[in-house]
Amino acid sequence: MTNQWNSIIAQLPNPHFLQTYEWGQVKANYGWEPIYLTWSEAGFSAQTEVPGLTPASVKAAALLLRKKVLSRGFAARLCILYAPKGPLLDWSDEPLRKQVLDDLQKFARQQGAIFLKLDPDVVLGTGLPGTETDITEPGGEAVRADLSRRGWRYSDEQIQFKNTVMLEVGTSEEEMLARMKQKTRYNVRLGPKKGVTVRVGTEADWPLLYKMYAETSLRDGFVIRDENYYRTVWHLFDQAAVENQKSKMPFAEPLIAEVAGEAVAAVFLFAFAGRAYYVYGMSREKHRELMPNYLLQWEAMKWAGARGCSVYDLWGAPDVFDESDSMWGVFRFKEGLGGRVVCTLGAWDFVPNALWYGLYTQVMPRVLDMMRTAGRSRTKQGIHEGREKH
């Protein structure tokens, strides 16, 4: 069934690893129920098991995640629905787009959804906004206008990055290096001269990776989940790679930069259907002057190309492209690697119940703030306990 669903979505436009069977199973471990939506010659189908359809017969699909808001009482039927980076279809096909959105809206009402959130990779523009490289995609603007006409709301809660930086990796090493900025190219070459090496990590490295990730989160001010969550993600995608042995099927692997045998930085990479993703990055303060992150990304680019990927998604760019954005420094690093900015539609909510949506959107930010504070405390405590053990 794993291969069946992934084969279905791999042949659709812009397949994404967050739409894979494995990602659905990750979320199933944390209170979400995966639902497999398909639009085929037989019509619209919504099933909790992978449908037995031939990939060629499916013209649109979505891994939809459902979570109940309350388990009892008069509001027990209420739920929230989210299709991460979905649905997958040719969004320029107006009749198909109409059919998909009509069916999604009807399904959300039938489910008693407070809202249905979508954030498909519909491109609004490429290139750095406000520069000569900025190119608007009319097709993306048409989709945005269509959603607005239908009453969808641009979401205040953007789960994924709406903007990112993409690298071409299906080319020669000389071409990839030539696209880099001169300073970046220099820093890539500095690491090996100063003793920085990069190796592929294994399951035995997961505790080390989580500890480094936790340290990075506290230093850079972002919140992460508990270690079991990442072990679940890494295990499911690592297992998928073992089972599938196909370049177009989901795959995940860590790369670790070391100096004199000591880990100083790492990335956890995902690959699916010709696209690689830099999802989790971590580093230590030690040996930063040796620029291990530059060599690490260079090795990641080669890793992606060797696994049949033509594009490497650097996973995130600023909402506002100037120094006021907290991601500006990270963006300049990614830009230096020769990346191209891609701006997408972002997350949009369909709201069958305006009253519950209003209550939910008022309460949830406060709940999330409390969860983030608690999460930071747990991360600090975990690092402290780890140091005491050693």
C-alpha positions as CSV (number, residue, x, y, z in Angstrom):
1,M,0.0,0.0,0.0
2,T,2.9,2.3,0.7
3,N,4.2,2.0,-2.9
4,Q,0.7,2.2,-4.3
5,W,-0.1,5.7,-2.8
6,N,3.4,7.0,-3.5
7,S,3.2,5.8,-7.1
8,I,-0.1,7.6,-7.5
9,I,1.2,10.9,-6.3
10,A,4.6,10.7,-7.9
11,Q,3.1,11.0,-11.4
12,L,1.1,14.1,-10.6
13,P,2.4,17.7,-10.8
14,N,4.6,18.9,-8.0
15,P,4.6,15.7,-5.9
16,H,5.8,16.5,-2.3
17,F,7.2,14.4,0.4
18,L,4.6,15.8,2.8
19,Q,2.0,14.1,0.7
20,T,3.5,10.7,0.9
21,Y,2.1,7.6,2.7
22,E,5.0,7.8,5.2
23,W,4.2,11.4,6.2
24,G,0.6,10.3,6.8
25,Q,1.9,7.6,9.1
26,V,4.1,10.0,11.0
27,K,1.0,12.2,11.7
28,A,-1.1,9.1,12.6
29,N,1.3,8.7,15.5
30,Y,0.3,12.2,16.8
31,G,-3.5,12.3,16.7
32,W,-4.2,12.8,13.0
33,E,-6.0,10.4,10.8
34,P,-4.8,10.1,7.2
35,I,-7.5,10.2,4.5
36,Y,-6.6,9.4,0.9
37,L,-8.5,11.6,-1.6
38,T,-8.4,10.8,-5.3
39,W,-10.1,12.2,-8.5
40,S,-10.1,9.6,-11.2
41,E,-12.2,8.4,-14.1
42,A,-14.5,6.8,-11.5
43,G,-15.0,10.2,-9.8
44,F,-14.1,11.6,-6.3
45,S,-13.1,9.2,-3.6
46,A,-12.2,9.7,0.1
47,Q,-10.9,6.6,1.9
48,T,-9.0,5.8,5.1
49,E,-7.1,3.1,3.3
50,V,-5.0,3.6,0.1
51,P,-7.3,3.1,-2.9
52,G,-6.5,0.4,-5.3
53,L,-6.3,2.6,-8.3
54,T,-3.8,2.5,-11.2
55,P,-1.7,5.7,-11.1
56,A,-2.5,6.5,-14.7
57,S,-6.2,6.7,-13.9
58,V,-5.8,9.4,-11.2
59,K,-5.8,13.0,-12.3
60,A,-5.7,14.6,-8.8
61,A,-5.0,13.4,-5.3
62,A,-4.4,14.6,-1.7
63,L,-3.2,13.2,1.5
64,L,-5.7,14.9,3.9
65,L,-5.1,14.9,7.7
66,R,-8.1,14.9,10.0
67,K,-8.0,15.7,13.7
68,K,-10.9,15.8,16.1
69,V,-11.0,19.0,18.2
70,L,-13.0,17.5,21.2
71,S,-13.6,13.8,22.0
72,R,-16.9,14.2,23.7
73,G,-19.9,16.6,24.2
74,F,-22.0,18.4,21.7
75,A,-18.8,19.5,19.7
76,A,-17.4,16.0,19.4
77,R,-18.0,15.9,15.7
78,L,-15.9,19.0,15.0
79,C,-12.6,18.5,13.4
80,I,-9.9,20.3,11.5
81,L,-8.6,19.2,8.1
82,Y,-5.2,19.9,6.5
83,A,-3.6,18.8,3.2
84,P,0.1,19.6,3.6
85,K,1.4,20.8,0.2
86,G,-1.7,19.4,-1.4
87,P,-3.8,18.7,-3.3
88,L,-1.7,17.6,-6.3
89,L,-3.1,18.5,-9.7
90,D,-2.6,20.6,-12.7
91,W,-3.9,23.8,-11.2
92,S,-4.1,25.5,-14.6
93,D,-6.8,23.0,-15.7
94,E,-9.9,25.1,-14.8
95,P,-12.5,22.4,-15.0
96,L,-10.4,20.0,-12.9
97,R,-9.6,22.8,-10.4
98,K,-13.3,23.5,-10.1
99,Q,-14.2,19.9,-9.5
100,V,-11.5,19.4,-6.9
101,L,-12.4,22.6,-4.9
102,D,-16.1,21.8,-5.1
103,D,-15.5,18.3,-3.8
104,L,-13.2,19.5,-1.0
105,Q,-15.7,22.1,0.2
106,K,-18.5,19.6,0.2
107,F,-16.3,17.1,2.0
108,A,-15.3,19.7,4.7
109,R,-19.0,20.4,5.4
110,Q,-19.9,16.7,5.6
111,Q,-17.0,16.2,8.1
112,G,-18.1,19.0,10.4
113,A,-14.8,20.7,9.8
114,I,-14.1,24.0,11.5
115,F,-11.8,24.7,8.6
116,L,-10.0,22.9,5.8
117,K,-6.4,24.2,5.2
118,L,-4.5,23.8,1.9
119,D,-1.0,25.1,1.0
120,P,-0.3,23.6,-2.4
121,D,2.9,24.5,-4.3
122,V,1.1,26.9,-6.7
123,V,3.8,29.3,-7.8
124,L,3.0,33.0,-7.7
125,G,6.4,34.2,-8.8
126,T,10.1,33.3,-9.1
127,G,13.2,35.4,-8.5
128,L,14.0,37.9,-5.8
129,P,11.0,40.2,-5.4
130,G,11.6,43.8,-6.3
131,T,14.6,43.0,-8.6
132,E,15.1,42.4,-12.3
133,T,14.9,38.6,-11.6
134,D,11.3,38.9,-10.3
135,I,8.9,37.1,-12.6
136,T,5.2,36.8,-11.9
137,E,3.3,33.6,-12.7
138,P,-0.2,34.5,-14.0
139,G,-1.4,31.0,-13.4
140,G,-0.8,31.3,-9.7
141,E,-2.6,34.7,-9.5
142,A,-5.6,33.0,-11.2
143,V,-5.7,30.3,-8.5
144,R,-5.5,32.9,-5.8
145,A,-8.3,35.0,-7.3
146,D,-10.4,31.8,-7.6
147,L,-10.0,30.9,-4.0
148,S,-10.9,34.5,-3.0
149,R,-14.0,34.4,-5.1
150,R,-15.0,31.1,-3.4
151,G,-14.7,32.7,0.1
152,W,-11.4,31.0,1.1
153,R,-9.4,33.0,3.6
154,Y,-5.6,33.5,3.5
155,S,-4.6,31.8,6.7
156,D,-3.0,33.6,9.7
157,E,-1.5,30.2,10.5
158,Q,1.0,29.4,7.8
159,I,2.2,25.8,8.7
160,Q,4.8,25.5,6.0
161,F,7.1,28.2,4.5
162,K,5.2,29.9,1.6
163,N,8.5,31.0,0.1
164,T,11.6,28.9,-0.5
165,V,14.9,28.7,-2.4
166,M,15.5,26.1,-5.0
167,L,18.8,24.8,-6.4
168,E,19.3,23.0,-9.7
169,V,21.3,19.8,-8.8
170,G,20.8,17.6,-11.9
171,T,23.8,19.2,-13.6
172,S,27.6,18.8,-13.4
173,E,29.6,19.8,-10.3
174,E,31.3,22.5,-12.4
175,E,27.9,24.1,-13.3
176,M,26.6,23.9,-9.7
177,L,29.8,25.6,-8.4
178,A,29.6,28.2,-11.2
179,R,26.1,29.3,-10.0
180,M,27.4,30.0,-6.5
181,K,28.5,33.4,-5.4
182,Q,32.3,33.8,-5.2
183,K,32.5,34.0,-1.4
184,T,30.3,30.9,-1.1
185,R,32.5,29.0,-3.5
186,Y,35.5,30.0,-1.5
187,N,33.9,28.8,1.8
188,V,32.9,25.5,0.2
189,R,36.5,24.8,-0.6
190,L,37.9,26.1,2.7
191,G,36.4,23.2,4.8
192,P,38.4,20.3,3.3
193,K,41.6,22.3,3.4
194,K,41.0,22.8,7.2
195,G,40.1,19.2,8.0
196,V,36.3,19.3,7.7
197,T,34.9,16.0,6.5
198,V,31.3,14.9,5.8
199,R,29.9,11.4,6.2
200,V,26.5,9.8,5.9
201,G,24.8,9.3,9.3
202,T,23.0,6.2,10.5
203,E,20.4,5.3,13.1
204,A,23.2,5.2,15.7
205,D,23.7,8.9,15.2
206,W,20.1,9.9,15.9
207,P,20.7,10.8,19.6
208,L,23.6,12.9,18.6
209,L,21.6,14.6,15.9
210,Y,18.7,15.4,18.2
211,K,21.0,16.8,20.9
212,M,22.6,19.1,18.3
213,Y,19.2,20.1,16.9
214,A,18.0,21.0,20.4
215,E,21.1,23.1,21.0
216,T,20.6,24.9,17.7
217,S,16.9,25.6,18.5
218,L,17.8,27.2,21.8
219,R,20.6,29.3,20.3
220,D,18.6,30.5,17.3
221,G,15.3,30.9,19.1
222,F,13.0,28.4,17.4
223,V,10.9,25.6,18.9
224,I,11.3,21.9,18.2
225,R,9.4,18.8,19.2
226,D,10.4,16.0,21.5
227,E,13.0,13.4,20.4
228,N,10.5,10.7,19.8
229,Y,8.8,12.8,17.1
230,Y,12.0,13.0,15.0
231,R,12.8,9.4,15.6
232,T,9.4,8.5,14.2
233,V,9.9,10.7,11.1
234,W,13.4,9.4,10.5
235,H,12.5,5.8,11.1
236,L,9.5,5.8,8.8
237,F,11.3,7.4,5.9
238,D,14.5,5.4,6.5
239,Q,12.4,2.2,6.5
240,A,10.7,3.4,3.3
241,A,14.1,3.8,1.6
242,V,15.0,0.2,2.6
243,E,11.8,-1.2,1.3
244,N,11.4,0.7,-1.9
245,Q,15.0,0.9,-3.3
246,K,13.7,3.3,-6.0
247,S,15.0,6.8,-6.6
248,K,11.5,8.1,-7.1
249,M,10.2,6.8,-3.8
250,P,10.6,8.5,-0.4
251,F,14.1,8.5,1.1
252,A,15.8,10.2,4.0
253,E,19.3,10.3,5.3
254,P,21.5,12.5,7.5
255,L,24.8,14.1,6.5
256,I,27.2,14.9,9.3
257,A,30.2,17.4,9.2
258,E,33.1,16.5,11.5
259,V,36.4,18.1,12.5
260,A,38.9,15.6,13.9
261,G,36.1,13.0,14.3
262,E,33.8,15.4,16.3
263,A,30.4,16.3,14.8
264,V,30.0,20.1,14.4
265,A,27.0,20.3,12.0
266,A,24.5,18.2,10.2
267,V,21.5,18.2,7.9
268,F,18.7,15.7,7.5
269,L,17.7,15.3,3.9
270,F,14.6,13.9,2.2
271,A,14.1,12.9,-1.4
272,F,11.0,12.0,-3.3
273,A,10.0,12.0,-7.0
274,G,13.0,13.9,-8.3
275,R,13.1,16.6,-5.6
276,A,15.3,16.7,-2.5
277,Y,14.6,18.7,0.7
278,Y,16.8,20.3,3.4
279,V,14.3,20.0,6.3
280,Y,16.3,19.8,9.5
281,G,19.7,21.6,10.0
282,M,21.8,21.8,13.1
283,S,25.2,23.1,14.1
284,R,27.5,23.9,17.1
285,E,29.4,27.0,17.9
286,K,32.6,25.1,17.9
287,H,34.7,25.3,14.7
288,R,32.3,27.7,13.0
289,E,35.3,29.6,11.5
290,L,35.9,26.5,9.4
291,M,32.6,27.0,7.6
292,P,31.3,23.4,7.9
293,N,27.8,24.3,6.8
294,Y,29.0,25.4,3.4
295,L,30.8,22.0,2.8
296,L,27.7,20.2,4.2
297,Q,25.4,21.9,1.7
298,W,27.7,21.2,-1.1
299,E,27.7,17.5,-0.2
300,A,23.9,17.7,0.1
301,M,23.7,19.0,-3.4
302,K,25.8,16.1,-4.7
303,W,23.8,13.7,-2.6
304,A,20.5,14.9,-4.2
305,G,21.9,14.7,-7.7
306,A,23.2,11.2,-7.1
307,R,19.7,10.1,-6.0
308,G,18.0,11.2,-9.3
309,C,16.9,14.6,-8.1
310,S,17.0,17.6,-10.4
311,V,15.9,20.1,-7.7
312,Y,17.0,20.7,-4.1
313,D,14.6,22.6,-2.0
314,L,16.4,24.6,0.7
315,W,13.2,24.8,2.7
316,G,12.3,28.3,3.5
317,A,12.8,32.0,2.6
318,P,11.6,35.2,4.2
319,D,8.1,36.4,4.0
320,V,9.5,39.9,3.5
321,F,12.7,40.1,1.5
322,D,14.7,42.7,3.5
323,E,16.8,42.8,6.6
324,S,13.8,43.2,8.9
325,D,12.8,39.6,8.4
326,S,14.3,37.1,11.0
327,M,15.2,34.7,8.1
328,W,17.3,37.3,6.2
329,G,20.7,36.0,7.2
330,V,19.7,32.4,6.5
331,F,18.3,33.5,3.1
332,R,21.5,35.2,2.1
333,F,23.4,32.0,2.9
334,K,21.0,30.0,0.7
335,E,21.1,32.6,-2.0
336,G,24.9,32.3,-2.1
337,L,24.6,28.6,-3.0
338,G,23.1,29.7,-6.4
339,G,19.5,29.3,-5.4
340,R,16.4,30.7,-7.1
341,V,13.6,32.2,-5.0
342,V,10.2,30.6,-5.4
343,C,7.1,32.3,-3.9
344,T,4.0,30.2,-3.6
345,L,0.3,30.6,-2.7
346,G,0.7,29.9,1.0
347,A,-2.0,28.4,3.2
348,W,-5.7,29.1,2.6
349,D,-8.6,28.1,4.8
350,F,-12.1,27.1,3.7
351,V,-14.4,27.9,6.6
352,P,-17.7,26.0,6.8
353,N,-18.4,27.3,10.3
354,A,-17.5,30.9,10.9
355,L,-18.4,30.9,14.6
356,W,-16.2,28.0,15.5
357,Y,-13.4,29.3,13.3
358,G,-13.5,32.6,15.1
359,L,-13.3,30.9,18.5
360,Y,-10.6,28.5,17.3
361,T,-8.4,31.2,15.8
362,Q,-8.7,33.3,18.9
363,V,-7.8,30.5,21.3
364,M,-5.2,28.5,19.4
365,P,-2.5,31.3,19.2
366,R,-2.6,31.4,23.0
367,V,-2.5,27.6,23.3
368,L,0.4,27.5,20.8
369,D,2.3,30.1,22.8
370,M,2.0,28.1,26.0
371,M,3.0,24.9,24.1
372,R,6.1,26.7,22.7
373,T,7.1,28.0,26.1
374,A,6.7,24.5,27.6
375,G,8.6,23.0,24.6
376,R,11.6,25.3,25.2
377,S,11.6,24.4,28.8
378,R,11.6,20.7,28.0
379,T,14.4,21.1,25.5
380,K,16.5,23.0,28.0
381,Q,15.8,20.4,30.6
382,G,16.7,17.6,28.2
383,I,20.0,19.1,27.3
384,H,20.8,19.8,30.9
385,E,20.0,16.2,31.9
386,G,22.1,14.9,29.0
387,R,25.1,16.9,30.2
388,E,24.7,15.5,33.7
389,K,24.7,12.0,32.4
390,H,28.0,12.6,30.7
